[in-house]
């Protein structure tokens, strides 16, 4: 059942209009970076569980790309989220009346979604310069189960890191 949920979530987000946005220093030779580590203050807007999830997904992806985590890294990783409320224009309206007199009213439908933008930055350790940044904004429910959060974050991190290293 868990695999089915992950596939369903991937299909939903894979078909969404959200796209990864990345930017990078085009003069940088990315093949020189062999080691990475994380800043300690990652995820100020995230709970500790999500920070751990994102850290694990990034670590796994970069290790699969033959990079190693090291205490003296070539670059550091910083990540965080920005959230904003999705504007709700939906309501239920009813009207009663005859030819001369009418009464109507509307009830707004509660909005239970937010825009969540995950931003991942790679910063060169020696110079403290930003060398790569990727982000993805998606519309998510405010209240999600831990399994839903985990599946969503895995898909988002994977999609963002598909853009690294950039092809110059």
C-alpha positions as CSV (number, residue, x, y, z in Angstrom):
1,X,0.0,0.0,0.0
2,X,2.9,2.4,0.8
3,X,4.4,1.8,-2.6
4,X,1.1,2.5,-4.2
5,X,0.8,5.8,-2.4
6,X,4.3,6.8,-3.4
7,X,3.6,6.0,-7.1
8,X,0.3,7.9,-6.9
9,X,2.0,10.9,-5.3
10,X,4.8,10.8,-7.9
11,X,2.2,10.7,-10.7
12,X,0.3,13.7,-9.2
13,X,3.4,15.8,-8.8
14,X,5.0,14.5,-12.0
15,X,2.0,15.8,-14.0
16,X,1.7,19.1,-12.1
17,X,2.6,22.4,-13.6
18,X,5.4,23.0,-11.0
19,X,8.8,23.1,-12.5
20,X,12.3,23.0,-11.0
21,X,14.1,26.3,-11.2
22,X,17.8,26.2,-11.0
23,X,20.6,28.7,-11.3
24,X,24.3,28.3,-11.2
25,X,27.7,29.9,-11.8
26,X,28.5,29.0,-15.5
27,X,32.2,29.6,-14.9
28,X,32.4,26.8,-12.3
29,X,33.9,23.4,-13.0
30,X,31.6,21.1,-11.1
31,X,33.6,18.0,-11.5
32,X,36.2,19.4,-9.0
33,X,33.7,19.0,-6.2
34,X,34.0,15.6,-4.6
35,X,32.9,16.2,-1.0
36,X,30.0,17.9,0.7
37,X,28.4,18.5,4.1
38,X,25.5,20.4,5.6
39,X,25.2,23.7,7.4
40,X,23.9,23.1,10.9
41,X,21.1,25.7,10.6
42,X,19.2,24.1,7.8
43,X,15.5,24.2,7.6
44,X,14.6,27.1,9.9
45,X,11.0,26.9,8.6
46,X,10.8,23.1,8.9
47,X,10.3,20.7,11.7
48,X,13.1,18.4,12.8
49,X,11.6,15.4,11.1
50,X,11.5,17.1,7.7
51,X,15.0,18.4,8.2
52,X,16.2,14.8,8.8
53,X,14.2,13.5,5.8
54,X,15.6,16.1,3.4
55,X,19.1,15.6,4.7
56,X,18.8,11.9,4.2
57,X,17.4,12.3,0.6
58,X,20.1,14.8,-0.4
59,X,22.9,12.6,1.1
60,X,21.6,9.5,-0.7
61,X,21.3,11.2,-4.0
62,X,24.8,12.8,-3.8
63,X,26.4,9.5,-2.7
64,X,24.8,7.8,-5.7
65,X,26.5,10.5,-7.8
66,X,29.9,9.4,-6.2
67,X,30.2,12.4,-3.9
68,X,31.2,11.8,-0.3
69,X,30.1,13.5,2.9
70,X,33.1,14.9,4.7
71,X,33.9,17.2,7.7
72,X,36.1,19.3,5.5
73,X,33.9,19.5,2.4
74,X,34.4,21.1,-1.0
75,X,30.9,22.6,-0.6
76,X,28.2,23.0,2.0
77,X,24.5,22.5,1.5
78,X,21.8,24.8,2.8
79,X,18.1,24.2,2.4
80,X,14.9,25.7,3.7
81,X,11.3,26.3,2.6
82,X,9.1,29.3,2.0
83,X,5.4,29.0,2.4
84,X,2.5,31.2,1.3
85,X,-1.2,30.8,1.5
86,X,-3.0,29.7,-1.6
87,X,-5.7,32.2,-2.5
88,X,-9.1,30.8,-2.2
89,X,-11.8,32.1,-4.6
90,X,-14.3,29.3,-4.1
91,X,-17.6,29.7,-2.3
92,X,-21.1,28.2,-2.3
93,X,-23.8,30.7,-3.1
94,X,-27.6,30.4,-3.0
95,X,-30.2,32.9,-4.1
96,X,-34.0,33.0,-3.7
97,X,-36.4,35.4,-5.2
98,X,-39.2,36.3,-7.6
99,X,-39.5,39.0,-10.2
100,X,-39.3,41.9,-7.9
101,X,-37.5,40.8,-4.7
102,X,-34.4,38.6,-4.2
103,X,-32.1,37.5,-1.5
104,X,-28.7,35.8,-2.0
105,X,-25.7,34.8,0.1
106,X,-22.4,33.0,-0.1
107,X,-20.3,30.9,2.2
108,X,-16.6,30.7,1.5
109,X,-15.1,27.2,1.2
110,X,-12.2,26.7,3.6
111,X,-8.8,26.6,1.9
112,X,-6.6,23.8,3.2
113,X,-3.6,24.2,0.9
114,X,-0.4,26.2,0.9
115,X,2.3,26.9,-1.6
116,X,5.5,25.3,-0.3
117,X,8.8,26.1,-2.0
118,X,11.8,24.0,-1.2
119,X,15.2,25.7,-1.9
120,X,18.5,23.9,-1.9
121,X,21.8,25.8,-2.2
122,X,25.3,24.6,-2.7
123,X,28.0,27.0,-1.3
124,X,31.7,26.6,-2.0
125,X,33.5,25.9,1.3
126,X,36.7,27.9,0.6
127,X,35.1,31.1,-0.8
128,X,31.6,30.9,0.7
129,X,30.2,31.7,-2.8
130,X,26.9,30.3,-4.0
131,X,27.7,27.8,-6.9
132,X,24.3,26.2,-7.5
133,X,20.7,26.7,-6.4
134,X,17.6,24.7,-7.1
135,X,14.0,25.1,-6.0
136,X,10.6,23.7,-6.6
137,X,7.3,25.2,-5.6
138,X,4.3,23.0,-5.1
139,X,0.8,23.2,-3.7
140,X,0.3,21.0,-0.7
141,X,-2.3,20.3,2.0
142,X,-1.7,22.1,5.3
143,X,-2.4,18.9,7.2
144,X,-0.5,15.9,6.0
145,X,0.4,12.6,7.6
146,X,4.1,11.8,8.2
147,X,3.9,9.3,5.3
148,X,2.5,11.9,2.9
149,X,5.2,14.5,4.0
150,X,7.9,11.8,3.5
151,X,6.7,10.8,0.0
152,X,6.2,14.5,-1.1
153,X,9.7,15.5,0.1
154,X,11.4,12.6,-1.5
155,X,9.8,13.4,-4.9
156,X,10.6,17.1,-4.6
157,X,14.3,16.6,-3.5
158,X,14.8,14.1,-6.3
159,X,13.3,16.5,-8.9
160,X,15.5,19.4,-7.7
161,X,18.7,17.4,-7.6
162,X,18.1,16.0,-11.1
163,X,19.4,19.5,-12.2
164,X,22.8,19.0,-10.5
165,X,25.4,19.1,-11.8
166,X,24.3,21.5,-14.5
167,X,25.3,20.8,-18.0
168,X,27.2,23.8,-19.3
